[in-house]
């Protein structure tokens, strides 16, 4: 009888140990998430706060930080890693500056999710959540192609090209997507570039600064574009489009050329209504945030996140598995679709 009681006690001890162990694996410390975002626009702040609120409602502990410079972001990430989060989500200030600090994340086995901007030159990035950025550039190019009826041989048309910040991998991808569509027409002479500036380095605007776009467009109007009627200006986002628009207006343009953009900013939507911008590309922040939160939860819970691209995003060291959301072209005919 004593032997049976002893066996029962041992069994209860084992069961209680297993139960307690299971509870320990799901405690708050194992649901720590660090979010390190750029502070370059209100959209970054809004997206970061939304991610934090959504996760905290489900019992996660979230350390959210915003940085103005790469150095500040690196310092923030170091402090976040010292708290041993399960997952680190980064919207990079400079996507090329994080290699060294992320080696520490890899050593600590912290999963790293790149949000919107791919982090370059490191094998420490686990996943990438963004929009199909190549498709964004292609959509701009295809809109120009259709609007000008380039497939029918129409032209020639005068065009100038702008690209985004060299430190942002997305800028390179947008440019590649657009030029994939438009370069054949440049080569055929249907699209003429008066400045002859077509390479990414020639047309990039550091820091995505609208004033940088204004400055370059003004120089073009005073130089190779003087006396030329521009039919198209390829702008990779709404901020640069605004800067370009300012320069064109001061340069005497009462009617704007076909002008592209991205992000569906309120000023761009107003410009489309008034005929001063032709299109913008809408990337629903709610959609991207929701997909990112699902990815974070899967990482923390030890399951496989949803992935729909495993070949497109090479960061110079590895191909990063990605979930890519679908963007939408907005022009004057479907403005109501942007809320």
QUIBELHU-V370162 format. One line per field, one symbol per residue. ss: DSSP state (a for helix, b for strand, c for the rest). psi: psi as a letter, one per 40 degrees, with the letter a starting at -180 (. if undefined). Layout:
ss=???
psi=???
//
This chain:
ss=caaaaaaaaaaaaaaaaaaaaaaacccaaaabbbbbbbcccaaaaaaaaaaaaaaaccccbbbbbbbccaaaaaaaaaaaacccccbbbbbcccccccaaaaaaaaacccbbbbbcccccccccccbbbbbcaaaaaaaaaaaaaaaccaaaccccbbbbbcbcccccaaaaaaaaaaaaaaaaaaaaccbbcccccccaaaabcaaacaaaaaaaaaaaaacccccccccbbbcccaaaaaaaaaaaaacccccccbbccccccaaaaaaaaccccccbbbccaaaaaaaaaaaaaaaaacccccccbccccbccccbcbbbbbccbbbccccaaacc
psi=ddddddddddddddddddddddddeeiddefhhhhhiifeiddddddddddddddddeeihhhhiiididddddddddddddefidhhhhghdheeeedddedddddefhhhhhhdhhhifieehdihhaigdddddddddddddddefddeeiaiihiihiiahdehdddddddddddddddddddeedhhgdeeheidddeihhefhddddddddddddebdehehhhdhhhheidddddddddddddeehdhiihhiaiefiddddddddeeeidiihhhhddddddddddddddddefihihhehfedgheedihhhihhihihhhaeefdeeh.
//
